[in-house]
Structure formats: C-alpha cells, structure tokens
C-alpha cells in the first residue's frame, strides 16, 4: 500500500488530483481509495453545528473554527480517525489517497505508525480562490508553507493541465 497525501490551498485541485490519480491507477489494474481528514469534521458540523454543507464563506468559517476547536483539545483529532481507517482497510488497496493534507502533524502521525506517505503539493498558477483574507491566512491554509514535500506541481488554470502534470509525475517518480 502506498499512501499519497495531497496538499494545496483551497480550490487548488487536491480532490481533483485524487480523482485523476485514482482513475489512472484503476486503468492499470490497481485498487485505490480516497480519504479526507475533513470528512469527520464535515459530518460533525452537519449534524451538530447546523452547517448546510456549502463551502461558501460562512461554511468555510464554521469548518475552520470547529476544526480548530477540536485541534486545541488534541491536534491529532482528525488525523487519528482517518489513520485508524487506513490501518483497518489500507491493506485492501494499492493506493490510499488523502486529499486534504493541511498540517505537518498529519504526516508525522503516519510516520509514527511506520507509514511513510508520499507528499504532493498542488499549486494553481495565477489563481486566487474564493476565500476571504482571514480564511486565506488561517493556519489550515498556511501551516505547510515550509513543509518539505516530495513533489510540488505547478498547474496552469485548467484540469487538463493538472491531469497531464500528475501523470508525468507518476511516470517520473514511479509512484
């Protein structure tokens, strides 16, 4: 099982990258699954914080605030949930993608369990997401600015370029 953590700012293509890589590897006969550290947070906010599921300005603020509230109690709250799922189900898959890597501790929790993920940062060139300035400066958007990624891909502002860049990366580093 290879674990790939996908990072990048909001709307830069992390989830789309996971979809592209999953499609590519499935065509090669590989089994793939995608997890998101944010899924348990989103489920919690929908059920207990009356979040409507929209990632608009209000929704993004709710997710950042509630995610931070849990991280104050235990910085590994969200990663531990996904880590347990990877430990339980990961052996069924050739590739495990996590499409919302945002904090260094998420990587190091895997390392603590003797799992060494490959890290990819997706950067959309000349692209400004819809986050307001406060949300853009939230540490969930900035905490990996100095992280030593295995690969950083610079993508023009279209999904075809993202696809081609990811496939070139896969072939270059033999993921």
C-alpha positions in Angstrom: 0.0 0.0 0.0 1.3 3.4 -1.0 -0.1 6.4 0.8 -0.2 9.7 -1.0 -1.0 13.0 0.8 -2.3 15.8 -1.4 -1.8 19.3 -0.2 -2.5 22.8 -1.5 -4.6 25.8 -0.8 -8.4 25.7 -1.0 -9.7 25.2 -4.6 -6.2 24.4 -6.0 -7.1 20.8 -7.1 -6.4 18.4 -4.3 -9.6 16.4 -4.6 -9.5 16.6 -8.4 -5.9 15.3 -8.2 -7.1 12.4 -6.2 -9.8 11.6 -8.8 -7.3 11.8 -11.6 -4.8 9.6 -9.9 -7.5 7.1 -8.9 -8.7 6.8 -12.5 -5.2 6.4 -13.8 -4.2 3.7 -11.4 -7.5 1.8 -11.8 -6.8 1.7 -15.5 -3.5 0.0 -14.5 -5.5 -2.6 -12.5 -4.7 -1.1 -9.1 -7.1 -0.7 -6.2 -7.5 2.8 -4.8 -9.4 4.6 -2.1 -9.5 8.2 -1.0 -9.9 9.5 2.5 -10.3 13.1 3.7 -9.1 14.3 7.1 -12.0 16.8 6.8 -14.8 14.2 6.4 -15.3 13.6 10.1 -15.3 17.3 10.7 -17.8 18.0 8.0 -20.1 15.2 9.3 -19.9 16.6 12.8 -20.7 20.2 11.6 -23.7 19.0 9.5 -25.1 17.0 12.4 -24.3 19.3 15.4 -23.5 22.8 14.1 -26.2 23.2 11.6 -23.8 23.5 8.7 -25.6 23.3 5.4 -22.7 21.5 3.6 -21.8 24.5 1.5 -18.2 25.7 1.4 -19.2 29.3 1.0 -17.7 32.0 3.2 -19.9 31.1 6.2 -19.4 27.4 5.7 -15.6 27.7 5.4 -15.6 29.8 8.6 -17.6 27.2 10.5 -15.2 24.4 9.3 -12.1 26.3 10.3 -13.5 27.3 13.7 -14.8 23.8 14.6 -11.7 22.1 13.3 -9.5 24.4 15.4 -11.7 23.8 18.5 -11.0 20.1 18.3 -7.3 20.6 17.4 -6.9 22.7 20.6 -8.0 19.6 22.6 -5.9 17.2 20.6 -4.0 18.3 17.4 -4.4 14.7 16.1 -8.2 14.5 16.5 -9.0 14.4 12.8 -5.9 12.5 11.6 -6.4 9.8 14.2 -9.8 9.0 12.8 -8.5 8.6 9.3 -5.4 6.8 10.4 -7.5 4.1 12.1 -9.4 3.7 8.8 -6.2 3.4 6.8 -4.9 0.8 9.3 -8.1 -1.2 9.1 -8.7 -1.0 5.4 -5.4 0.1 3.7 -4.2 -3.4 3.1 -7.1 -3.9 0.7 -5.7 -1.2 -1.6 -2.6 -0.5 -3.7 -3.0 3.3 -3.2 -4.5 5.3 -0.4 -5.1 9.0 -1.2 -5.8 11.6 1.4 -7.0 14.7 -0.5 -6.8 17.4 2.2 -3.4 17.3 3.8 -3.1 20.6 5.7 -1.0 20.2 8.8 2.5 18.8 9.4 1.3 16.6 12.3 -0.9 14.7 9.8 2.2 13.5 8.0 4.1 12.7 11.2 1.2 10.7 12.7 1.6 8.3 9.8 5.3 8.2 10.3 4.7 7.4 14.0 2.9 4.3 12.7 5.7 3.3 10.4 3.9 4.5 7.3 5.8 6.9 5.1 3.4 8.8 2.8 4.5 10.4 -0.5 3.5 14.1 -0.3 2.4 16.2 -3.3 1.6 19.9 -3.2 -0.7 21.2 -5.9 -0.3 24.9 -6.8 -2.6 26.5 -9.4 -0.6 29.2 -11.1 -2.1 32.7 -11.1 -5.2 31.6 -9.2 -7.0 33.2 -6.4 -9.5 31.1 -4.5 -12.8 32.4 -3.2 -11.7 32.6 0.5 -11.7 35.9 2.2 -8.4 37.3 3.6 -9.0 35.9 7.1 -9.7 32.4 5.8 -6.8 32.6 3.4 -4.5 33.4 6.3 -5.9 30.7 8.6 -3.2 28.3 9.5 -5.2 25.5 7.9 -4.2 27.3 4.6 -0.6 28.2 5.6 0.8 25.6 8.0 2.6 23.7 5.3 4.2 26.7 3.6 7.7 25.4 4.7 6.9 21.6 4.6 9.5 19.6 2.5 7.1 18.0 0.0 8.3 15.1 -2.1 6.8 16.8 -5.1 5.3 20.2 -5.9 3.3 20.5 -9.1 2.6 23.9 -10.7 -0.6 23.7 -12.7 -2.0 26.1 -15.3 -5.6 27.1 -14.6 -7.3 24.1 -16.2 -7.9 20.4 -15.3 -6.4 19.0 -18.5 -3.0 20.5 -17.5 -3.5 19.1 -14.0 -4.1 15.7 -15.4 -1.1 15.7 -17.7 1.2 17.1 -14.9 0.1 14.4 -12.5 0.6 11.6 -15.0 4.0 12.9 -15.9 4.8 13.0 -12.1 3.6 9.4 -11.7 5.8 8.2 -14.5 8.8 10.3 -13.4 8.9 9.2 -9.8 7.4 5.7 -10.4 4.7 6.0 -7.7 
